[in-house]
């Protein structure tokens, strides 16, 4: 249509097939081709108008189809994801079924074996097998509990909290430095620490031999209280040698007159508190705990004197002198 219109081969005012489309003169013989061309041009124009009319509707329909295709693609991706989850669950179920089948097979073999045993003649053997199974089950349960990290952490936290409570109470009883704060055991450094206002204070920074001895005794007593309370397989005794040594002055200090009346001596009061704490813990844990203390202290209290088993004074010694006389060293 564009070519025909561009060359004006078929003008709009064409009179008919009896006229020449170029010069307009009358033809001797009519030319139907020109009329056909004109008719074809009119048809083409009509078709083009109809095409241009329906073009917007076609574009709208195409956009709707593309939107529907996008939604279908999204639904397809969701379905594929759901199918993957279902396939994974089926694989897991298949694994569980396989494990259950293996367990059922094992139980069946055991049942078949037990069914072949003569219960009248082999009853003792059967009872031993049942006992072994019960022991094995308890062993497996114990091993599983030991492998459970959460259970281990919970037990460790409980144990440290128990120790901290006992240590803090004992430190306050002995009136140790920073004893009014929270006292606890530091597992990483294996030392006693106190949570003060300024921060964490380790035992080495607390200073003085009195505090060092006091905190060591406090920790030992708290540990044995925990061992007894939880039935732990730890030897139930503690031996201390001269825990009061930091509290008494040397012989040179005594000669210079620095030792006051024992009734008013502050160190004497502190030593009394120390032995009272040890005596209290031993009575609390009796008969599951024993303490052996070798010391020069000789307190006048009845509970102290009742606790003395040997008094190595006035010639009495741990190793009698007669042993040396009877068995002299070469």
One Martini backbone bead per residue (centre of mass of N, CA, C, O) as a GRO file, in nm:
protein
  330
    1UNK     BB    1   0.057   0.063  -0.019
    2UNK     BB    2   0.304   0.247  -0.010
    3UNK     BB    3   0.389   0.210  -0.303
    4UNK     BB    4   0.126   0.305  -0.441
    5UNK     BB    5   0.109   0.586  -0.301
    6UNK     BB    6   0.391   0.704  -0.376
    7UNK     BB    7   0.329   0.684  -0.704
    8UNK     BB    8   0.027   0.737  -0.782
    9UNK     BB    9  -0.116   0.501  -0.939
   10UNK     BB   10  -0.376   0.542  -0.741
   11UNK     BB   11  -0.585   0.764  -0.732
   12UNK     BB   12  -0.854   0.884  -0.568
   13UNK     BB   13  -0.985   1.017  -0.858
   14UNK     BB   14  -1.042   0.765  -1.021
   15UNK     BB   15  -1.270   0.700  -1.286
   16UNK     BB   16  -1.143   0.434  -1.432
   17UNK     BB   17  -1.071   0.188  -1.677
   18UNK     BB   18  -1.101   0.416  -1.929
   19UNK     BB   19  -0.856   0.553  -1.791
   20UNK     BB   20  -0.560   0.706  -1.748
   21UNK     BB   21  -0.356   0.732  -1.464
   22UNK     BB   22  -0.153   0.954  -1.588
   23UNK     BB   23  -0.324   1.145  -1.814
   24UNK     BB   24  -0.660   1.085  -1.843
   25UNK     BB   25  -0.718   0.949  -2.091
   26UNK     BB   26  -0.884   0.784  -2.321
   27UNK     BB   27  -0.934   0.454  -2.380
   28UNK     BB   28  -0.975   0.214  -2.615
   29UNK     BB   29  -0.912   0.015  -2.382
   30UNK     BB   30  -0.979  -0.134  -2.116
   31UNK     BB   31  -0.820  -0.141  -1.772
   32UNK     BB   32  -0.847  -0.367  -1.505
   33UNK     BB   33  -0.585  -0.331  -1.334
   34UNK     BB   34  -0.645  -0.060  -1.210
   35UNK     BB   35  -0.893  -0.148  -1.055
   36UNK     BB   36  -0.755  -0.366  -0.891
   37UNK     BB   37  -0.556  -0.181  -0.751
   38UNK     BB   38  -0.767  -0.009  -0.613
   39UNK     BB   39  -0.902  -0.234  -0.454
   40UNK     BB   40  -0.651  -0.329  -0.304
   41UNK     BB   41  -0.598  -0.062  -0.161
   42UNK     BB   42  -0.860  -0.053   0.000
   43UNK     BB   43  -0.813  -0.318   0.153
   44UNK     BB   44  -0.550  -0.242   0.287
   45UNK     BB   45  -0.657  -0.003   0.447
   46UNK     BB   46  -0.861  -0.160   0.613
   47UNK     BB   47  -0.664  -0.357   0.743
   48UNK     BB   48  -0.484  -0.145   0.876
   49UNK     BB   49  -0.699  -0.018   1.055
   50UNK     BB   50  -0.764  -0.281   1.213
   51UNK     BB   51  -0.481  -0.325   1.322
   52UNK     BB   52  -0.451  -0.050   1.472
   53UNK     BB   53  -0.698  -0.101   1.657
   54UNK     BB   54  -0.591  -0.388   1.793
   55UNK     BB   55  -0.309  -0.332   1.916
   56UNK     BB   56  -0.364  -0.246   2.215
   57UNK     BB   57  -0.507  -0.514   2.289
   58UNK     BB   58  -0.265  -0.694   2.234
   59UNK     BB   59  -0.071  -0.565   2.439
   60UNK     BB   60  -0.246  -0.619   2.686
   61UNK     BB   61  -0.254  -0.926   2.651
   62UNK     BB   62   0.054  -0.964   2.668
   63UNK     BB   63   0.091  -0.854   2.954
   64UNK     BB   64  -0.095  -1.057   3.093
   65UNK     BB   65   0.063  -1.306   3.008
   66UNK     BB   66   0.332  -1.226   3.144
   67UNK     BB   67   0.218  -1.209   3.433
   68UNK     BB   68   0.119  -1.501   3.445
   69UNK     BB   69   0.400  -1.624   3.398
   70UNK     BB   70   0.534  -1.509   3.652
   71UNK     BB   71   0.345  -1.646   3.856
   72UNK     BB   72   0.406  -1.934   3.765
   73UNK     BB   73   0.706  -1.929   3.828
   74UNK     BB   74   0.677  -1.880   4.132
   75UNK     BB   75   0.508  -2.132   4.187
   76UNK     BB   76   0.721  -2.328   4.082
   77UNK     BB   77   0.940  -2.261   4.289
   78UNK     BB   78   0.772  -2.337   4.538
   79UNK     BB   79   0.723  -2.631   4.455
   80UNK     BB   80   1.021  -2.713   4.439
   81UNK     BB   81   1.085  -2.655   4.736
   82UNK     BB   82   0.875  -2.851   4.855
   83UNK     BB   83   0.991  -3.103   4.717
   84UNK     BB   84   1.266  -3.094   4.854
   85UNK     BB   85   1.163  -3.126   5.143
   86UNK     BB   86   1.014  -3.392   5.100
   87UNK     BB   87   1.263  -3.551   5.007
   88UNK     BB   88   1.427  -3.512   5.269
   89UNK     BB   89   1.218  -3.641   5.460
   90UNK     BB   90   1.220  -3.915   5.320
   91UNK     BB   91   1.515  -3.976   5.374
   92UNK     BB   92   1.496  -3.966   5.680
   93UNK     BB   93   1.278  -4.182   5.708
   94UNK     BB   94   1.443  -4.401   5.573
   95UNK     BB   95   1.669  -4.402   5.785
   96UNK     BB   96   1.485  -4.468   6.028
   97UNK     BB   97   1.372  -4.726   5.912
   98UNK     BB   98   1.643  -4.867   5.888
   99UNK     BB   99   1.709  -4.857   6.189
  100UNK     BB  100   1.453  -5.000   6.288
  101UNK     BB  101   1.506  -5.259   6.131
  102UNK     BB  102   1.775  -5.327   6.267
  103UNK     BB  103   1.662  -5.342   6.554
  104UNK     BB  104   1.448  -5.555   6.496
  105UNK     BB  105   1.647  -5.769   6.402
  106UNK     BB  106   1.807  -5.786   6.666
  107UNK     BB  107   1.569  -5.858   6.848
  108UNK     BB  108   1.497  -6.116   6.696
  109UNK     BB  109   1.758  -6.267   6.747
  110UNK     BB  110   1.743  -6.258   7.055
  111UNK     BB  111   1.467  -6.397   7.080
  112UNK     BB  112   1.553  -6.657   6.937
  113UNK     BB  113   1.774  -6.731   7.136
  114UNK     BB  114   1.599  -6.730   7.393
  115UNK     BB  115   1.396  -6.949   7.283
  116UNK     BB  116   1.625  -7.184   7.284
  117UNK     BB  117   1.626  -7.172   7.578
  118UNK     BB  118   1.627  -7.363   7.862
  119UNK     BB  119   1.453  -7.267   8.141
  120UNK     BB  120   1.511  -7.517   8.331
  121UNK     BB  121   1.840  -7.538   8.289
  122UNK     BB  122   1.907  -7.204   8.201
  123UNK     BB  123   1.819  -6.986   8.415
  124UNK     BB  124   2.089  -6.875   8.520
  125UNK     BB  125   2.196  -6.776   8.246
  126UNK     BB  126   1.964  -6.578   8.191
  127UNK     BB  127   2.005  -6.400   8.440
  128UNK     BB  128   2.289  -6.310   8.365
  129UNK     BB  129   2.211  -6.172   8.102
  130UNK     BB  130   2.013  -5.968   8.224
  131UNK     BB  131   2.221  -5.838   8.411
  132UNK     BB  132   2.417  -5.748   8.188
  133UNK     BB  133   2.215  -5.565   8.043
  134UNK     BB  134   2.163  -5.370   8.278
  135UNK     BB  135   2.456  -5.279   8.310
  136UNK     BB  136   2.494  -5.175   8.019
  137UNK     BB  137   2.270  -4.960   8.030
  138UNK     BB  138   2.394  -4.794   8.261
  139UNK     BB  139   2.659  -4.738   8.117
  140UNK     BB  140   2.543  -4.588   7.874
  141UNK     BB  141   2.401  -4.367   8.034
  142UNK     BB  142   2.656  -4.256   8.170
  143UNK     BB  143   2.810  -4.187   7.907
  144UNK     BB  144   2.599  -3.991   7.791
  145UNK     BB  145   2.614  -3.790   8.026
  146UNK     BB  146   2.923  -3.729   7.989
  147UNK     BB  147   2.882  -3.623   7.679
  148UNK     BB  148   2.710  -3.397   7.789
  149UNK     BB  149   2.778  -3.065   7.783
  150UNK     BB  150   2.545  -2.941   7.944
  151UNK     BB  151   2.576  -3.114   8.196
  152UNK     BB  152   2.865  -3.033   8.260
  153UNK     BB  153   2.816  -2.728   8.287
  154UNK     BB  154   2.604  -2.745   8.511
  155UNK     BB  155   2.784  -2.888   8.721
  156UNK     BB  156   3.007  -2.675   8.728
  157UNK     BB  157   2.833  -2.435   8.812
  158UNK     BB  158   2.725  -2.560   9.072
  159UNK     BB  159   2.998  -2.613   9.210
  160UNK     BB  160   3.103  -2.317   9.212
  161UNK     BB  161   2.866  -2.199   9.371
  162UNK     BB  162   2.902  -2.369   9.622
  163UNK     BB  163   3.191  -2.281   9.687
  164UNK     BB  164   3.140  -1.976   9.706
  165UNK     BB  165   2.946  -1.985   9.945
  166UNK     BB  166   3.137  -2.123  10.149
  167UNK     BB  167   3.384  -1.933  10.125
  168UNK     BB  168   3.243  -1.673  10.210
  169UNK     BB  169   3.152  -1.767  10.490
  170UNK     BB  170   3.436  -1.840  10.601
  171UNK     BB  171   3.574  -1.564  10.555
  172UNK     BB  172   3.385  -1.413  10.752
  173UNK     BB  173   3.451  -1.575  11.003
  174UNK     BB  174   3.772  -1.499  10.979
  175UNK     BB  175   3.814  -1.207  10.875
  176UNK     BB  176   3.913  -1.156  10.598
  177UNK     BB  177   4.039  -1.018  10.340
  178UNK     BB  178   3.760  -0.962  10.143
  179UNK     BB  179   3.530  -1.138  10.295
  180UNK     BB  180   3.278  -0.938  10.225
  181UNK     BB  181   3.300  -1.068   9.962
  182UNK     BB  182   3.321  -1.246   9.678
  183UNK     BB  183   3.424  -1.582   9.691
  184UNK     BB  184   3.641  -1.773   9.463
  185UNK     BB  185   3.714  -2.009   9.204
  186UNK     BB  186   3.973  -2.015   8.963
  187UNK     BB  187   4.017  -2.236   8.706
  188UNK     BB  188   4.232  -2.113   8.517
  189UNK     BB  189   4.439  -2.031   8.775
  190UNK     BB  190   4.409  -2.178   9.043
  191UNK     BB  191   4.256  -1.959   9.239
  192UNK     BB  192   4.186  -1.714   9.464
  193UNK     BB  193   3.904  -1.487   9.450
  194UNK     BB  194   3.791  -1.138   9.467
  195UNK     BB  195   3.496  -0.940   9.436
  196UNK     BB  196   3.544  -0.619   9.400
  197UNK     BB  197   3.497  -0.292   9.330
  198UNK     BB  198   3.774  -0.272   9.158
  199UNK     BB  199   3.770  -0.593   9.125
  200UNK     BB  200   3.981  -0.850   9.073
  201UNK     BB  201   4.128  -1.038   9.347
  202UNK     BB  202   4.402  -1.199   9.410
  203UNK     BB  203   4.580  -1.373   9.640
  204UNK     BB  204   4.862  -1.237   9.583
  205UNK     BB  205   4.728  -0.935   9.639
  206UNK     BB  206   4.639  -0.953   9.939
  207UNK     BB  207   4.823  -1.068  10.144
  208UNK     BB  208   4.960  -1.217  10.384
  209UNK     BB  209   4.987  -1.512  10.559
  210UNK     BB  210   4.709  -1.519  10.693
  211UNK     BB  211   4.540  -1.510  10.430
  212UNK     BB  212   4.660  -1.752  10.291
  213UNK     BB  213   4.585  -1.963  10.500
  214UNK     BB  214   4.285  -1.900  10.524
  215UNK     BB  215   4.209  -1.954  10.219
  216UNK     BB  216   4.307  -2.245  10.210
  217UNK     BB  217   4.119  -2.354  10.425
  218UNK     BB  218   3.856  -2.265  10.297
  219UNK     BB  219   3.884  -2.431  10.035
  220UNK     BB  220   3.915  -2.713  10.158
  221UNK     BB  221   3.647  -2.719  10.309
  222UNK     BB  222   3.462  -2.670  10.063
  223UNK     BB  223   3.546  -2.917   9.900
  224UNK     BB  224   3.465  -3.135  10.114
  225UNK     BB  225   3.170  -3.056  10.125
  226UNK     BB  226   3.114  -3.127   9.828
  227UNK     BB  227   3.208  -3.423   9.828
  228UNK     BB  228   3.006  -3.523  10.042
  229UNK     BB  229   2.734  -3.413   9.922
  230UNK     BB  230   2.814  -3.577   9.625
  231UNK     BB  231   2.974  -3.845   9.650
  232UNK     BB  232   3.278  -3.830   9.602
  233UNK     BB  233   3.590  -3.996   9.502
  234UNK     BB  234   3.730  -3.882   9.787
  235UNK     BB  235   3.927  -3.848  10.028
  236UNK     BB  236   3.813  -3.813  10.384
  237UNK     BB  237   4.080  -3.617  10.428
  238UNK     BB  238   4.277  -3.373  10.633
  239UNK     BB  239   4.611  -3.230  10.642
  240UNK     BB  240   4.769  -3.008  10.885
  241UNK     BB  241   5.063  -2.791  10.921
  242UNK     BB  242   5.079  -2.526  11.098
  243UNK     BB  243   4.842  -2.289  11.052
  244UNK     BB  244   4.954  -2.079  11.298
  245UNK     BB  245   5.233  -1.954  11.223
  246UNK     BB  246   5.150  -1.648  11.134
  247UNK     BB  247   5.027  -1.576  11.441
  248UNK     BB  248   5.316  -1.614  11.562
  249UNK     BB  249   5.581  -1.519  11.710
  250UNK     BB  250   5.891  -1.524  11.755
  251UNK     BB  251   6.135  -1.576  11.984
  252UNK     BB  252   6.259  -1.292  11.954
  253UNK     BB  253   5.994  -1.139  12.011
  254UNK     BB  254   5.953  -1.249  12.295
  255UNK     BB  255   6.218  -1.139  12.419
  256UNK     BB  256   6.121  -0.830  12.345
  257UNK     BB  257   5.803  -0.813  12.445
  258UNK     BB  258   5.562  -0.845  12.212
  259UNK     BB  259   5.397  -1.028  12.393
  260UNK     BB  260   5.097  -1.045  12.511
  261UNK     BB  261   4.829  -1.120  12.645
  262UNK     BB  262   4.644  -1.386  12.547
  263UNK     BB  263   4.354  -1.273  12.603
  264UNK     BB  264   4.439  -1.000  12.415
  265UNK     BB  265   4.515  -1.149  12.166
  266UNK     BB  266   4.436  -1.127  11.837
  267UNK     BB  267   4.561  -1.389  11.728
  268UNK     BB  268   4.418  -1.576  11.927
  269UNK     BB  269   4.136  -1.520  11.819
  270UNK     BB  270   4.188  -1.612  11.530
  271UNK     BB  271   4.268  -1.903  11.600
  272UNK     BB  272   4.001  -1.977  11.726
  273UNK     BB  273   3.832  -1.938  11.470
  274UNK     BB  274   3.979  -2.151  11.301
  275UNK     BB  275   3.915  -2.400  11.484
  276UNK     BB  276   3.611  -2.366  11.489
  277UNK     BB  277   3.567  -2.410  11.187
  278UNK     BB  278   3.688  -2.694  11.168
  279UNK     BB  279   3.504  -2.821  11.387
  280UNK     BB  280   3.234  -2.762  11.245
  281UNK     BB  281   3.283  -2.920  10.979
  282UNK     BB  282   3.338  -3.197  11.104
  283UNK     BB  283   3.065  -3.226  11.247
  284UNK     BB  284   2.892  -3.195  10.987
  285UNK     BB  285   3.049  -3.453  10.829
  286UNK     BB  286   2.995  -3.658  11.019
  287UNK     BB  287   3.173  -3.961  10.943
  288UNK     BB  288   3.296  -3.839  10.639
  289UNK     BB  289   3.524  -3.674  10.808
  290UNK     BB  290   3.882  -3.588  10.846
  291UNK     BB  291   4.110  -3.421  11.074
  292UNK     BB  292   4.465  -3.334  11.071
  293UNK     BB  293   4.644  -3.148  11.330
  294UNK     BB  294   4.962  -2.993  11.349
  295UNK     BB  295   5.035  -2.808  11.655
  296UNK     BB  296   5.119  -2.561  11.910
  297UNK     BB  297   4.849  -2.519  11.987
  298UNK     BB  298   4.664  -2.453  12.320
  299UNK     BB  299   4.354  -2.454  12.392
  300UNK     BB  300   4.111  -2.414  12.667
  301UNK     BB  301   3.891  -2.552  12.531
  302UNK     BB  302   3.691  -2.821  12.540
  303UNK     BB  303   3.665  -2.893  12.233
  304UNK     BB  304   3.971  -2.895  12.195
  305UNK     BB  305   4.065  -3.103  12.410
  306UNK     BB  306   3.875  -3.333  12.289
  307UNK     BB  307   4.053  -3.336  12.006
  308UNK     BB  308   4.294  -3.450  12.141
  309UNK     BB  309   4.529  -3.724  12.083
  310UNK     BB  310   4.820  -3.578  12.088
  311UNK     BB  311   5.095  -3.477  12.323
  312UNK     BB  312   5.405  -3.352  12.218
  313UNK     BB  313   5.536  -3.343  12.531
  314UNK     BB  314   5.763  -3.401  12.761
  315UNK     BB  315   5.917  -3.625  12.554
  316UNK     BB  316   5.690  -3.657  12.358
  317UNK     BB  317   5.676  -3.826  12.038
  318UNK     BB  318   5.630  -3.944  11.734
  319UNK     BB  319   5.928  -4.046  11.778
  320UNK     BB  320   6.059  -4.236  11.984
  321UNK     BB  321   6.356  -4.261  12.154
  322UNK     BB  322   6.373  -4.574  12.173
  323UNK     BB  323   6.411  -4.625  11.873
  324UNK     BB  324   6.700  -4.506  11.859
  325UNK     BB  325   6.825  -4.699  12.074
  326UNK     BB  326   6.741  -4.977  11.944
  327UNK     BB  327   6.791  -4.831  11.635
  328UNK     BB  328   7.065  -4.750  11.528
  329UNK     BB  329   7.236  -4.573  11.315
  330UNK     BB  330   7.515  -4.628  11.100
   0.00000   0.00000   0.00000
